[in-house]
């Protein structure tokens, strides 16, 4: 069953680091079966604390999502994201299993 990586960007702290992250994160998807579903589009928060944006990527399985996140290329990109912004990130399994 599909799994989804959800990233909630709370606050950008260094735009230059985020620019590096953006370039590297795209390259880190190579070799992984990932479908971008949401990429920081227009949104309206209905409940809970405000945040800047949301990204959602779909993977075939929970293991595929974890493998992408733990991959050396994404871990290198992640360093820049962590320097450039505050995030909440999680993987959630889709319904059906």
WOTAWO-V877871 format. One record per run of one state. SS is the DSSP state (A for helix, B for strand, O for the rest). FROM is the first residue (numbers start at 0). TO is the last residue. Records with the same first field share a line. If there is no record, write none. Layout:
SS = FROM-TO, FROM-TO
//
This chain:
O = 0-1, 12-13, 28-32, 39-51, 59-60, 70-70, 93-96
B = 2-11, 33-38, 52-58, 84-92
A = 14-27, 61-69, 71-83
//
